[in-house]
Amino acid sequence: HSFYSLWLSISGGKNWYYICEPLLETNVALAVLFICYISITVLGVMNIVTSVFVESAMRSTQHYRDLLVQEKERNKEMFGRHLRQIFRQIDADGSGMITMDELRDFLQDETLELTQYFEALEIDAEDAKALFTLLDRDDSGE
C-alpha cells in the first residue's frame, strides 16, 4: 500500500499533500523523508526530460552545421570551376598564362559573356585587376 501511495503522489494520481499530512501527524522524520523522495524523483524526471531535449537540439545543430559546411564546400568548388573557366577564356593566346593586356581586353570587351560571370561572382574590374596583381608573384605581367 505504501509503494502505491508513493506512485500516486509522483504520478499525479493523488496530491502528495494528502499523503504527507498523515505522516506529519505520525512522525516528522517520515514526512521529511517523503518530501525528499518527491523532490528527488520529480527533479530527476525533469532532468531526464531536459537532457533528452538538449540532446535532440544538439544533434539538430550539428546536422545543420554539417549541411552548412557541405554547402560551403560545394560553393567553393563551383567558384573554382567558374574561375578556371574564366581564366581559360581570358587566355586568348592559349599559353596557359594570362597577361595584363589579355585581362584588360577582356574587361573592356562587353560582347563577351564572361563579364556576366564576374558579375555573378561579385567581382568587378578593380577586383579582377587586384587579383591579377596578387597572383603575379614575379611581377612579370603574366
One Martini backbone bead per residue (centre of mass of N, CA, C, O) as a GRO file, in nm:
protein
  142
    1HIS     BB    1   0.055   0.064  -0.018
    2SER     BB    2   0.304   0.261  -0.008
    3PHE     BB    3   0.391   0.242  -0.310
    4TYR     BB    4   0.125   0.341  -0.419
    5SER     BB    5   0.143   0.622  -0.286
    6LEU     BB    6   0.403   0.707  -0.424
    7TRP     BB    7   0.302   0.684  -0.712
    8LEU     BB    8   0.060   0.883  -0.686
    9SER     BB    9   0.235   1.136  -0.597
   10ILE     BB   10   0.418   1.143  -0.877
   11SER     BB   11   0.175   1.096  -1.106
   12GLY     BB   12  -0.103   1.256  -1.007
   13GLY     BB   13  -0.323   1.073  -0.857
   14LYS     BB   14  -0.220   1.221  -0.589
   15ASN     BB   15  -0.189   1.441  -0.360
   16TRP     BB   16   0.090   1.468  -0.156
   17TYR     BB   17  -0.039   1.612   0.085
   18TYR     BB   18  -0.235   1.373   0.171
   19ILE     BB   19   0.011   1.186   0.242
   20CYS     BB   20   0.178   1.377   0.439
   21GLU     BB   21  -0.014   1.446   0.673
   22PRO     BB   22  -0.006   1.172   0.832
   23LEU     BB   23   0.303   1.178   0.872
   24LEU     BB   24   0.315   1.430   1.051
   25GLU     BB   25   0.146   1.303   1.282
   26THR     BB   26   0.347   1.068   1.333
   27ASN     BB   27   0.629   1.162   1.164
   28VAL     BB   28   0.852   1.397   1.062
   29ALA     BB   29   1.073   1.225   0.929
   30LEU     BB   30   0.882   1.092   0.719
   31ALA     BB   31   0.797   1.354   0.582
   32VAL     BB   32   1.080   1.440   0.494
   33LEU     BB   33   1.139   1.185   0.330
   34PHE     BB   34   0.902   1.218   0.135
   35ILE     BB   35   0.986   1.498   0.020
   36CYS     BB   36   1.257   1.401  -0.086
   37TYR     BB   37   1.144   1.193  -0.281
   38ILE     BB   38   0.980   1.387  -0.453
   39SER     BB   39   1.208   1.578  -0.534
   40ILE     BB   40   1.403   1.373  -0.666
   41THR     BB   41   1.205   1.254  -0.871
   42VAL     BB   42   1.116   1.511  -1.017
   43LEU     BB   43   1.402   1.616  -1.087
   44GLY     BB   44   1.492   1.365  -1.240
   45VAL     BB   45   1.278   1.375  -1.462
   46MET     BB   46   1.343   1.661  -1.560
   47ASN     BB   47   1.636   1.597  -1.635
   48ILE     BB   48   1.576   1.383  -1.851
   49VAL     BB   49   1.397   1.554  -2.033
   50THR     BB   50   1.602   1.777  -2.082
   51SER     BB   51   1.827   1.597  -2.205
   52VAL     BB   52   1.665   1.511  -2.451
   53PHE     BB   53   1.630   1.795  -2.572
   54VAL     BB   54   1.928   1.873  -2.586
   55GLU     BB   55   2.024   1.640  -2.762
   56SER     BB   56   1.842   1.707  -3.000
   57ALA     BB   57   1.950   1.995  -3.048
   58MET     BB   58   2.247   1.912  -3.098
   59ARG     BB   59   2.198   1.736  -3.343
   60SER     BB   60   2.065   1.952  -3.515
   61THR     BB   61   2.304   2.148  -3.513
   62GLN     BB   62   2.512   1.957  -3.637
   63HIS     BB   63   2.359   1.908  -3.898
   64TYR     BB   64   2.354   2.202  -3.986
   65ARG     BB   65   2.660   2.239  -3.995
   66ASP     BB   66   2.714   2.021  -4.206
   67LEU     BB   67   2.546   2.157  -4.428
   68LEU     BB   68   2.710   2.419  -4.440
   69VAL     BB   69   2.979   2.291  -4.516
   70GLN     BB   70   2.884   2.158  -4.777
   71GLU     BB   71   2.793   2.420  -4.915
   72LYS     BB   72   3.067   2.561  -4.909
   73GLU     BB   73   3.214   2.348  -5.078
   74ARG     BB   74   3.039   2.373  -5.329
   75ASN     BB   75   3.091   2.675  -5.373
   76LYS     BB   76   3.397   2.652  -5.399
   77GLU     BB   77   3.401   2.463  -5.644
   78MET     BB   78   3.234   2.645  -5.831
   79PHE     BB   79   3.420   2.888  -5.820
   80GLY     BB   80   3.667   2.742  -5.935
   81ARG     BB   81   3.544   2.660  -6.206
   82HIS     BB   82   3.476   2.944  -6.301
   83LEU     BB   83   3.761   3.060  -6.292
   84ARG     BB   84   3.891   2.863  -6.488
   85GLN     BB   85   3.707   2.936  -6.723
   86ILE     BB   86   3.778   3.231  -6.734
   87PHE     BB   87   4.087   3.200  -6.771
   88ARG     BB   88   4.068   3.046  -7.039
   89GLN     BB   89   3.918   3.282  -7.192
   90ILE     BB   90   4.131   3.505  -7.143
   91ASP     BB   91   4.335   3.316  -7.280
   92ALA     BB   92   4.387   3.389  -7.601
   93ASP     BB   93   4.673   3.227  -7.673
   94GLY     BB   94   4.702   2.952  -7.491
   95SER     BB   95   4.957   2.961  -7.271
   96GLY     BB   96   4.852   2.958  -6.952
   97MET     BB   97   4.869   3.273  -6.951
   98ILE     BB   98   4.803   3.588  -6.804
   99THR     BB   99   4.777   3.900  -6.912
  100MET     BB  100   4.711   4.227  -6.875
  101ASP     BB  101   4.604   4.265  -7.162
  102GLU     BB  102   4.395   4.035  -7.158
  103LEU     BB  103   4.237   4.150  -6.921
  104ARG     BB  104   4.171   4.424  -7.042
  105ASP     BB  105   4.022   4.319  -7.291
  106PHE     BB  106   3.808   4.169  -7.137
  107LEU     BB  107   3.692   4.415  -6.968
  108GLN     BB  108   3.621   4.586  -7.242
  109ASP     BB  109   3.452   4.343  -7.350
  110GLU     BB  110   3.097   4.338  -7.374
  111THR     BB  111   3.036   4.075  -7.560
  112LEU     BB  112   3.116   3.903  -7.340
  113GLU     BB  113   3.005   3.663  -7.105
  114LEU     BB  114   3.223   3.694  -6.873
  115THR     BB  115   3.117   3.944  -6.725
  116GLN     BB  116   2.884   3.785  -6.595
  117TYR     BB  117   3.057   3.611  -6.416
  118PHE     BB  118   3.176   3.834  -6.245
  119GLU     BB  119   2.903   3.933  -6.145
  120ALA     BB  120   2.816   3.662  -6.014
  121LEU     BB  121   3.093   3.670  -5.831
  122GLU     BB  122   3.139   3.967  -5.738
  123ILE     BB  123   3.335   4.095  -5.971
  124ASP     BB  124   3.522   4.354  -6.049
  125ALA     BB  125   3.762   4.515  -6.217
  126GLU     BB  126   3.937   4.588  -5.970
  127ASP     BB  127   3.945   4.303  -5.852
  128ALA     BB  128   4.082   4.173  -6.096
  129LYS     BB  129   4.341   4.342  -6.083
  130ALA     BB  130   4.417   4.266  -5.796
  131LEU     BB  131   4.435   3.964  -5.851
  132PHE     BB  132   4.656   3.980  -6.060
  133THR     BB  133   4.867   4.110  -5.874
  134LEU     BB  134   4.870   3.879  -5.664
  135LEU     BB  135   4.944   3.644  -5.877
  136ASP     BB  136   5.195   3.823  -5.960
  137ARG     BB  137   5.487   3.748  -5.816
  138ASP     BB  138   5.720   3.843  -6.048
  139ASP     BB  139   5.625   4.093  -6.222
  140SER     BB  140   5.568   3.995  -6.544
  141GLY     BB  141   5.252   4.009  -6.642
  142GLU     BB  142   5.157   3.676  -6.600
   0.00000   0.00000   0.00000
